[in-house]
Amino acid sequence: MIVCIAEKPSVARDIANVLGAKNDRGGFMEGNGYQVTWTFGHLCELKEPGEYTPMWKSWSLAQLPMIPPRFGIKLKDDKGIEKQFSIIEKLMQAADGIVNCGDAGQEGELIQRWVMQKAQAKCPVKRLWISSMTDEAIREGFSNLKDQADYQPLYLAGLSRAIGD
């Protein structure tokens, strides 16, 4: 099964309609060899300083800069987000492949990559890159999927911005 992950439910519905994934399964649409699911924008975020070491829970200027050996991500603390992430995680762990259908841009790339990392997705990932949500644009985008590795510089730019913020 191919799992497609969009950045919001309305985009997922448009993609599912074009792909023939018409069966609503609660948190995703399924059909024609696809499972189309969605995030609600940012499901994941960088960990807070105190989550790396107790010394950083209440900090002072003397402790700056606070740079962990490796930056980590966490799921946002929200019941709706936790429920949707649980669905995404199950789909991704059983997937034969994933199509990242996040918004075309640095932020969209970062949002979806963090979700895939948190879900521990292990299968190959392709990238849908479209700037229009017409049926024709979606069909054309799916006929021209690229390997996710082609977008690594965009992800790294988004990650650098998030860390810098």
N, CA and C atoms as a LAMMPS dump frame, in Angstrom:
ITEM: TIMESTEP
0
ITEM: NUMBER OF ATOMS
495
ITEM: BOX BOUNDS ff ff ff
-5.0000000000000000e+02 5.0000000000000000e+02
-5.0000000000000000e+02 5.0000000000000000e+02
-5.0000000000000000e+02 5.0000000000000000e+02
ITEM: ATOMS id mol type element x y z
1 1 1 N 0.848 -1.173 0
2 1 2 C 0 0 0
3 1 3 C 0.899 1.243 0
4 2 1 N 0.497 2.251 -0.737
5 2 2 C 1.208 3.52 -0.798
6 2 3 C 0.475 4.515 0.099
7 3 1 N 1.195 5.102 1.039
8 3 2 C 0.625 6.102 1.946
9 3 3 C 1.007 7.486 1.439
10 4 1 N 0 8.316 1.248
11 4 2 C 0.202 9.712 0.852
12 4 3 C -0.138 10.574 2.062
13 5 1 N 0.734 11.514 2.387
14 5 2 C 0.486 12.368 3.539
15 5 3 C 0.481 13.826 3.101
16 6 1 N -0.659 14.475 3.328
17 6 2 C -0.846 15.88 2.974
18 6 3 C -0.773 16.718 4.244
19 7 1 N -0.682 18.028 4.052
20 7 2 C -0.516 18.931 5.185
21 7 3 C -1.825 19.321 5.864
22 8 1 N -2.935 19.08 5.186
23 8 2 C -4.232 19.393 5.787
24 8 3 C -5.313 18.495 5.176
25 9 1 N -6.42 18.293 5.904
26 9 2 C -7.479 17.383 5.434
27 9 3 C -8.055 17.749 4.069
28 10 1 N -8.249 19.025 3.777
29 10 2 C -8.858 19.409 2.499
30 10 3 C -7.971 19.006 1.321
31 11 1 N -6.662 19.157 1.465
32 11 2 C -5.732 18.758 0.409
33 11 3 C -5.744 17.236 0.271
34 12 1 N -5.781 16.534 1.393
35 12 2 C -5.826 15.069 1.356
36 12 3 C -7.079 14.588 0.619
37 13 1 N -8.215 15.234 0.869
38 13 2 C -9.45 14.842 0.184
39 13 3 C -9.337 15.046 -1.328
40 14 1 N -8.753 16.16 -1.754
41 14 2 C -8.583 16.408 -3.186
42 14 3 C -7.681 15.355 -3.819
43 15 1 N -6.585 15.036 -3.151
44 15 2 C -5.651 14.023 -3.663
45 15 3 C -6.316 12.649 -3.683
46 16 1 N -7.01 12.301 -2.608
47 16 2 C -7.688 11.007 -2.52
48 16 3 C -8.713 10.85 -3.641
49 17 1 N -9.43 11.906 -3.928
50 17 2 C -10.438 11.871 -4.984
51 17 3 C -9.803 11.556 -6.338
52 18 1 N -8.681 12.206 -6.643
53 18 2 C -7.991 11.979 -7.915
54 18 3 C -7.415 10.565 -7.98
55 19 1 N -6.901 10.068 -6.862
56 19 2 C -6.283 8.737 -6.834
57 19 3 C -7.295 7.596 -6.762
58 20 1 N -8.538 7.907 -6.473
59 20 2 C -9.556 6.873 -6.343
60 20 3 C -9.604 6.256 -4.958
61 21 1 N -9.076 6.955 -3.965
62 21 2 C -9.114 6.491 -2.569
63 21 3 C -10.365 7.091 -1.934
64 22 1 N -11.488 6.454 -2.133
65 22 2 C -12.782 7.056 -1.786
66 22 3 C -13.385 6.544 -0.483
67 23 1 N -12.763 5.539 0.137
68 23 2 C -13.314 4.963 1.365
69 23 3 C -12.776 5.698 2.585
70 24 1 N -13.674 6.36 3.309
71 24 2 C -13.284 7.107 4.512
72 24 3 C -13.078 6.128 5.65
73 25 1 N -11.855 6.099 6.188
74 25 2 C -11.509 5.176 7.275
75 25 3 C -11.3 5.906 8.602
76 26 1 N -11.66 7.163 8.67
77 26 2 C -11.467 7.911 9.913
78 26 3 C -10.003 8.232 10.114
79 27 1 N -9.573 9.398 9.665
80 27 2 C -8.17 9.79 9.755
81 27 3 C -7.4 9.531 8.482
82 28 1 N -8.003 8.799 7.55
83 28 2 C -7.405 8.584 6.23
84 28 3 C -8.467 8.07 5.263
85 29 1 N -8.175 8.236 3.978
86 29 2 C -9.019 7.723 2.908
87 29 3 C -8.252 6.565 2.257
88 30 1 N -8.991 5.565 1.786
89 30 2 C -8.334 4.378 1.242
90 30 3 C -9.005 3.922 -0.041
91 31 1 N -8.193 3.378 -0.945
92 31 2 C -8.719 2.788 -2.169
93 31 3 C -7.703 2.834 -3.277
94 32 1 N -7.847 1.92 -4.236
95 32 2 C -7.021 1.9 -5.437
96 32 3 C -5.524 1.767 -5.117
97 33 1 N -5.185 1.102 -3.992
98 33 2 C -3.785 0.898 -3.62
99 33 3 C -3.169 2.031 -2.816
100 34 1 N -3.996 3.023 -2.422
101 34 2 C -3.512 4.187 -1.682
102 34 3 C -4.235 4.35 -0.354
103 35 1 N -3.509 4.903 0.586
104 35 2 C -4.073 5.399 1.838
105 35 3 C -3.623 6.856 1.927
106 36 1 N -4.575 7.766 1.956
107 36 2 C -4.265 9.19 1.948
108 36 3 C -4.636 9.777 3.306
109 37 1 N -3.649 10.295 3.992
110 37 2 C -3.854 10.854 5.327
111 37 3 C -3.324 12.282 5.371
112 38 1 N -3.364 12.889 6.54
113 38 2 C -3.002 14.304 6.65
114 38 3 C -2.501 14.652 8.04
115 39 1 N -1.791 15.757 8.08
116 39 2 C -1.416 16.378 9.341
117 39 3 C -2.348 17.576 9.527
118 40 1 N -2.123 18.32 10.558
119 40 2 C -2.819 19.592 10.772
120 40 3 C -1.717 20.638 10.865
121 41 1 N -0.938 20.8 9.811
122 41 2 C 0.214 21.69 9.893
123 41 3 C 1.279 21.034 10.754
124 42 1 N 1.725 21.734 11.766
125 42 2 C 2.824 21.245 12.614
126 42 3 C 2.331 20.25 13.661
127 43 1 N 2.544 18.962 13.441
128 43 2 C 2.262 17.946 14.457
129 43 3 C 3.459 17.792 15.384
130 44 1 N 4.639 18.057 14.84
131 44 2 C 5.881 17.901 15.598
132 44 3 C 6.587 19.246 15.721
133 45 1 N 7.405 19.336 16.756
134 45 2 C 8.194 20.553 16.986
135 45 3 C 9.5 20.156 17.654
136 46 1 N 10.446 21.088 17.676
137 46 2 C 11.699 20.813 18.364
138 46 3 C 11.469 20.709 19.865
139 47 1 N 12.251 19.874 20.503
140 47 2 C 12.175 19.751 21.956
141 47 3 C 12.592 21.063 22.622
142 48 1 N 12.073 21.29 23.816
143 48 2 C 12.424 22.464 24.617
144 48 3 C 13.758 22.199 25.322
145 49 1 N 14.5 23.256 25.687
146 49 2 C 15.806 23.065 26.334
147 49 3 C 15.784 22.116 27.533
148 50 1 N 14.785 22.243 28.397
149 50 2 C 14.703 21.392 29.584
150 50 3 C 14.459 19.93 29.296
151 51 1 N 14.08 19.599 28.068
152 51 2 C 13.868 18.206 27.695
153 51 3 C 15.178 17.511 27.298
154 52 1 N 16.226 18.284 27.114
155 52 2 C 17.542 17.716 26.812
156 52 3 C 18.316 17.43 28.099
157 53 1 N 18.244 18.358 29.052
158 53 2 C 18.947 18.192 30.324
159 53 3 C 18.229 19.03 31.382
160 54 1 N 18.11 18.504 32.596
161 54 2 C 17.434 19.258 33.661
162 54 3 C 18.1 20.613 33.942
163 55 1 N 19.394 20.717 33.66
164 55 2 C 20.107 21.982 33.904
165 55 3 C 19.52 23.128 33.07
166 56 1 N 18.886 22.813 31.96
167 56 2 C 18.367 23.848 31.063
168 56 3 C 16.899 24.166 31.314
169 57 1 N 16.295 23.505 32.318
170 57 2 C 14.874 23.758 32.582
171 57 3 C 14.648 25.22 32.977
172 58 1 N 15.407 25.702 33.913
173 58 2 C 15.392 27.14 34.218
174 58 3 C 16.804 27.629 33.952
175 59 1 N 16.942 28.456 32.962
176 59 2 C 18.271 28.811 32.495
177 59 3 C 18.555 30.295 32.686
178 60 1 N 19.813 30.6 32.515
179 60 2 C 20.246 31.993 32.618
180 60 3 C 21.156 32.306 31.436
181 61 1 N 21.482 33.562 31.298
182 61 2 C 22.366 33.965 30.203
183 61 3 C 23.716 33.264 30.283
184 62 1 N 24.149 32.93 31.481
185 62 2 C 25.443 32.264 31.664
186 62 3 C 25.465 30.878 31.005
187 63 1 N 24.289 30.269 30.809
188 63 2 C 24.221 28.932 30.203
189 63 3 C 24.207 28.976 28.668
190 64 1 N 24.102 30.156 28.104
191 64 2 C 24.038 30.263 26.641
192 64 3 C 25.422 30.088 26.027
193 65 1 N 25.576 29.518 24.879
194 65 2 C 24.493 28.937 24.088
195 65 3 C 24.135 27.533 24.574
196 66 1 N 22.865 27.195 24.474
197 66 2 C 22.391 25.855 24.831
198 66 3 C 22.249 25.072 23.528
199 67 1 N 23.232 24.272 23.236
200 67 2 C 23.229 23.508 21.993
201 67 3 C 23.358 22.028 22.347
202 68 1 N 22.292 21.264 22.155
203 68 2 C 22.37 19.834 22.465
204 68 3 C 23.247 19.113 21.443
205 69 1 N 23.755 17.942 21.782
206 69 2 C 24.568 17.186 20.826
207 69 3 C 23.796 16.882 19.532
208 70 1 N 22.486 16.696 19.674
209 70 2 C 21.613 16.428 18.518
210 70 3 C 20.237 16.994 18.854
211 71 1 N 19.687 17.802 17.967
212 71 2 C 18.36 18.35 18.198
213 71 3 C 17.319 17.258 18.013
214 72 1 N 16.308 17.261 18.868
215 72 2 C 15.255 16.251 18.805
216 72 3 C 13.906 16.879 18.535
217 73 1 N 12.988 16.043 18.073
218 73 2 C 11.629 16.502 17.833
219 73 3 C 10.672 15.775 18.764
220 74 1 N 9.537 16.395 18.971
221 74 2 C 8.506 15.793 19.812
222 74 3 C 7.151 16.075 19.183
223 75 1 N 6.192 15.253 19.548
224 75 2 C 4.817 15.448 19.131
225 75 3 C 4.216 16.55 19.985
226 76 1 N 3.448 17.433 19.377
227 76 2 C 2.785 18.477 20.151
228 76 3 C 1.812 17.845 21.137
229 77 1 N 1.67 18.462 22.279
230 77 2 C 0.812 17.955 23.345
231 77 3 C -0.627 18.409 23.11
232 78 1 N -1.362 17.599 22.343
233 78 2 C -2.739 17.908 21.978
234 78 3 C -3.425 16.582 21.651
235 79 1 N -4.572 16.331 22.237
236 79 2 C -5.253 15.037 22.059
237 79 3 C -5.609 14.761 20.596
238 80 1 N -6.082 15.776 19.869
239 80 2 C -6.423 15.588 18.457
240 80 3 C -5.204 15.257 17.618
241 81 1 N -4.111 15.937 17.908
242 81 2 C -2.859 15.677 17.195
243 81 3 C -2.352 14.273 17.529
244 82 1 N -2.415 13.893 18.799
245 82 2 C -1.965 12.559 19.2
246 82 3 C -2.776 11.471 18.499
247 83 1 N -4.09 11.678 18.383
248 83 2 C -4.954 10.695 17.722
249 83 3 C -4.596 10.569 16.237
250 84 1 N -4.444 11.71 15.554
251 84 2 C -4.116 11.668 14.135
252 84 3 C -2.719 11.099 13.908
253 85 1 N -1.785 11.458 14.765
254 85 2 C -0.428 10.929 14.616
255 85 3 C -0.419 9.409 14.778
256 86 1 N -1.214 8.881 15.693
257 86 2 C -1.288 7.436 15.897
258 86 3 C -1.739 6.739 14.61
259 87 1 N -2.686 7.333 13.91
260 87 2 C -3.154 6.784 12.629
261 87 3 C -2.026 6.841 11.604
262 88 1 N -1.382 7.997 11.491
263 88 2 C -0.278 8.177 10.538
264 88 3 C 0.839 7.174 10.806
265 89 1 N 1.201 7.029 12.065
266 89 2 C 2.288 6.119 12.455
267 89 3 C 1.987 4.683 12.028
268 90 1 N 0.774 4.213 12.289
269 90 2 C 0.397 2.835 11.902
270 90 3 C 0.452 2.661 10.39
271 91 1 N -0.064 3.646 9.666
272 91 2 C -0.05 3.562 8.203
273 91 3 C 1.383 3.527 7.676
274 92 1 N 2.227 4.411 8.181
275 92 2 C 3.601 4.512 7.679
276 92 3 C 4.428 3.28 8.001
277 93 1 N 4.211 2.684 9.144
278 93 2 C 5.002 1.513 9.525
279 93 3 C 4.624 0.281 8.708
280 94 1 N 3.429 0.281 8.12
281 94 2 C 2.998 -0.843 7.288
282 94 3 C 3.1 -0.539 5.796
283 95 1 N 3.512 0.658 5.429
284 95 2 C 3.51 1.104 4.031
285 95 3 C 4.604 0.451 3.195
286 96 1 N 4.307 0.272 1.915
287 96 2 C 5.308 -0.159 0.937
288 96 3 C 6.065 1.046 0.399
289 97 1 N 5.432 2.191 0.467
290 97 2 C 6.029 3.437 0.009
291 97 3 C 5.213 4.601 0.537
292 98 1 N 5.835 5.766 0.567
293 98 2 C 5.17 6.976 1.046
294 98 3 C 5.331 8.052 -0.011
295 99 1 N 4.285 8.847 -0.187
296 99 2 C 4.372 10.029 -1.029
297 99 3 C 4.162 11.238 -0.127
298 100 1 N 5.188 12.057 -0.025
299 100 2 C 5.131 13.294 0.743
300 100 3 C 4.373 14.312 -0.101
301 101 1 N 3.154 14.638 0.325
302 101 2 C 2.297 15.575 -0.396
303 101 3 C 2.204 16.901 0.349
304 102 1 N 3.218 17.206 1.141
305 102 2 C 3.242 18.463 1.881
306 102 3 C 3.301 19.648 0.936
307 103 1 N 2.976 20.809 1.467
308 103 2 C 3.024 22.027 0.668
309 103 3 C 4.399 22.178 0.022
310 104 1 N 4.41 22.689 -1.2
311 104 2 C 5.653 22.885 -1.939
312 104 3 C 6.409 24.068 -1.344
313 105 1 N 7.468 23.785 -0.619
314 105 2 C 8.275 24.826 0
315 105 3 C 9.028 24.29 1.198
316 106 1 N 9.851 25.144 1.761
317 106 2 C 10.724 24.78 2.872
318 106 3 C 9.927 24.297 4.093
319 107 1 N 8.901 25.044 4.459
320 107 2 C 8.111 24.702 5.638
321 107 3 C 7.345 23.391 5.442
322 108 1 N 6.748 23.216 4.263
323 108 2 C 6.028 21.983 3.972
324 108 3 C 6.932 20.774 4.004
325 109 1 N 8.144 20.94 3.508
326 109 2 C 9.105 19.84 3.532
327 109 3 C 9.47 19.469 4.973
328 110 1 N 9.729 20.473 5.792
329 110 2 C 10.109 20.24 7.185
330 110 3 C 8.985 19.562 7.961
331 111 1 N 7.772 20.051 7.829
332 111 2 C 6.628 19.502 8.563
333 111 3 C 6.483 18.007 8.295
334 112 1 N 6.493 17.63 7.035
335 112 2 C 6.271 16.226 6.697
336 112 3 C 7.466 15.349 7.073
337 113 1 N 8.673 15.847 6.908
338 113 2 C 9.854 15.056 7.276
339 113 3 C 9.862 14.759 8.767
340 114 1 N 9.517 15.754 9.577
341 114 2 C 9.483 15.518 11.026
342 114 3 C 8.453 14.456 11.381
343 115 1 N 7.3 14.476 10.736
344 115 2 C 6.264 13.471 11.012
345 115 3 C 6.765 12.09 10.617
346 116 1 N 7.404 11.982 9.462
347 116 2 C 7.935 10.683 9.023
348 116 3 C 9.026 10.191 9.967
349 117 1 N 9.876 11.095 10.443
350 117 2 C 10.923 10.708 11.395
351 117 3 C 10.305 10.214 12.693
352 118 1 N 9.349 10.963 13.205
353 118 2 C 8.7 10.601 14.474
354 118 3 C 7.959 9.271 14.343
355 119 1 N 7.376 9.012 13.172
356 119 2 C 6.648 7.755 12.929
357 119 3 C 7.59 6.598 12.612
358 120 1 N 8.879 6.878 12.504
359 120 2 C 9.902 5.879 12.181
360 120 3 C 9.603 5.157 10.867
361 121 1 N 9.222 5.93 9.857
362 121 2 C 8.951 5.379 8.526
363 121 3 C 10.252 4.831 7.938
364 122 1 N 10.208 3.645 7.391
365 122 2 C 11.406 2.981 6.866
366 122 3 C 11.351 2.741 5.358
367 123 1 N 10.217 2.916 4.743
368 123 2 C 10.065 2.59 3.323
369 123 3 C 10.513 3.754 2.433
370 124 1 N 10.65 3.508 1.128
371 124 2 C 11.039 4.587 0.211
372 124 3 C 10.006 5.718 0.201
373 125 1 N 10.498 6.948 0.017
374 125 2 C 9.619 8.128 0.008
375 125 3 C 9.821 8.889 -1.293
376 126 1 N 8.701 9.225 -1.909
377 126 2 C 8.686 10.064 -3.108
378 126 3 C 8.072 11.411 -2.715
379 127 1 N 8.301 12.412 -3.552
380 127 2 C 7.815 13.768 -3.264
381 127 3 C 6.889 14.237 -4.372
382 128 1 N 5.697 14.648 -3.971
383 128 2 C 4.757 15.306 -4.872
384 128 3 C 5.032 16.799 -4.773
385 129 1 N 5.291 17.43 -5.902
386 129 2 C 5.614 18.859 -5.902
387 129 3 C 4.677 19.551 -6.869
388 130 1 N 3.627 20.169 -6.336
389 130 2 C 2.655 20.871 -7.179
390 130 3 C 2.324 22.214 -6.544
391 131 1 N 1.91 23.142 -7.379
392 131 2 C 1.536 24.461 -6.865
393 131 3 C 0.068 24.763 -7.117
394 132 1 N -0.659 23.798 -7.641
395 132 2 C -2.085 23.96 -7.903
396 132 3 C -2.799 22.686 -7.462
397 133 1 N -4.011 22.809 -6.979
398 133 2 C -4.759 21.642 -6.514
399 133 3 C -5.836 21.204 -7.507
400 134 1 N -5.684 21.56 -8.769
401 134 2 C -6.634 21.07 -9.77
402 134 3 C -6.395 19.582 -9.973
403 135 1 N -7.418 18.884 -10.428
404 135 2 C -7.271 17.454 -10.692
405 135 3 C -6.134 17.201 -11.675
406 136 1 N -6.051 18.033 -12.708
407 136 2 C -5.003 17.884 -13.72
408 136 3 C -3.612 18.047 -13.1
409 137 1 N -3.445 19.054 -12.242
410 137 2 C -2.146 19.281 -11.608
411 137 3 C -1.767 18.114 -10.695
412 138 1 N -2.733 17.573 -9.977
413 138 2 C -2.472 16.436 -9.09
414 138 3 C -2.068 15.22 -9.919
415 139 1 N -2.806 14.939 -10.995
416 139 2 C -2.456 13.803 -11.866
417 139 3 C -1.054 13.968 -12.447
418 140 1 N -0.768 15.156 -12.938
419 140 2 C 0.552 15.411 -13.519
420 140 3 C 1.648 15.273 -12.462
421 141 1 N 1.385 15.789 -11.266
422 141 2 C 2.36 15.671 -10.177
423 141 3 C 2.649 14.224 -9.824
424 142 1 N 1.608 13.388 -9.783
425 142 2 C 1.811 11.977 -9.458
426 142 3 C 2.525 11.231 -10.582
427 143 1 N 2.43 11.726 -11.795
428 143 2 C 3.156 11.077 -12.89
429 143 3 C 4.618 11.538 -12.932
430 144 1 N 4.956 12.548 -12.122
431 144 2 C 6.329 13.073 -12.086
432 144 3 C 6.899 13.103 -10.668
433 145 1 N 6.579 12.096 -9.867
434 145 2 C 7.106 12.047 -8.503
435 145 3 C 8.629 11.967 -8.534
436 146 1 N 9.256 12.634 -7.589
437 146 2 C 10.717 12.627 -7.471
438 146 3 C 11.106 11.913 -6.181
439 147 1 N 12.339 11.46 -6.124
440 147 2 C 12.851 10.853 -4.905
441 147 3 C 12.993 11.94 -3.84
442 148 1 N 12.644 11.606 -2.615
443 148 2 C 12.717 12.595 -1.534
444 148 3 C 14.133 13.158 -1.369
445 149 1 N 15.139 12.364 -1.677
446 149 2 C 16.531 12.822 -1.53
447 149 3 C 16.798 14.073 -2.367
448 150 1 N 16.053 14.254 -3.448
449 150 2 C 16.232 15.442 -4.284
450 150 3 C 15.894 16.731 -3.528
451 151 1 N 15.132 16.602 -2.448
452 151 2 C 14.676 17.768 -1.681
453 151 3 C 15.409 17.915 -0.348
454 152 1 N 16.494 17.156 -0.174
455 152 2 C 17.268 17.218 1.065
456 152 3 C 17.76 18.635 1.381
457 153 1 N 18.291 19.387 0.404
458 153 2 C 18.724 20.754 0.721
459 153 3 C 17.587 21.646 1.234
460 154 1 N 16.394 21.455 0.704
461 154 2 C 15.238 22.231 1.159
462 154 3 C 14.897 21.874 2.606
463 155 1 N 14.928 20.582 2.918
464 155 2 C 14.687 20.142 4.289
465 155 3 C 15.736 20.714 5.235
466 156 1 N 16.991 20.631 4.853
467 156 2 C 18.068 21.138 5.719
468 156 3 C 17.947 22.645 5.94
469 157 1 N 17.51 23.371 4.931
470 157 2 C 17.29 24.815 5.092
471 157 3 C 16.165 25.065 6.09
472 158 1 N 15.082 24.302 5.996
473 158 2 C 13.972 24.43 6.945
474 158 3 C 14.384 24.058 8.358
475 159 1 N 15.165 22.99 8.473
476 159 2 C 15.661 22.549 9.771
477 159 3 C 16.569 23.625 10.39
478 160 1 N 17.458 24.177 9.595
479 160 2 C 18.355 25.231 10.079
480 160 3 C 17.57 26.441 10.563
481 161 1 N 16.536 26.823 9.832
482 161 2 C 15.703 27.94 10.236
483 161 3 C 15 27.649 11.56
484 162 1 N 14.458 26.414 11.686
485 162 2 C 13.759 26.041 12.922
486 162 3 C 14.709 26.056 14.124
487 163 1 N 15.896 25.537 13.936
488 163 2 C 16.893 25.521 15.014
489 163 3 C 17.301 26.94 15.362
490 164 1 N 17.5 27.769 14.35
491 164 2 C 17.882 29.161 14.575
492 164 3 C 16.811 29.959 15.306
493 165 1 N 15.559 29.643 15.006
494 165 2 C 14.451 30.327 15.702
495 165 3 C 14.437 29.969 17.167
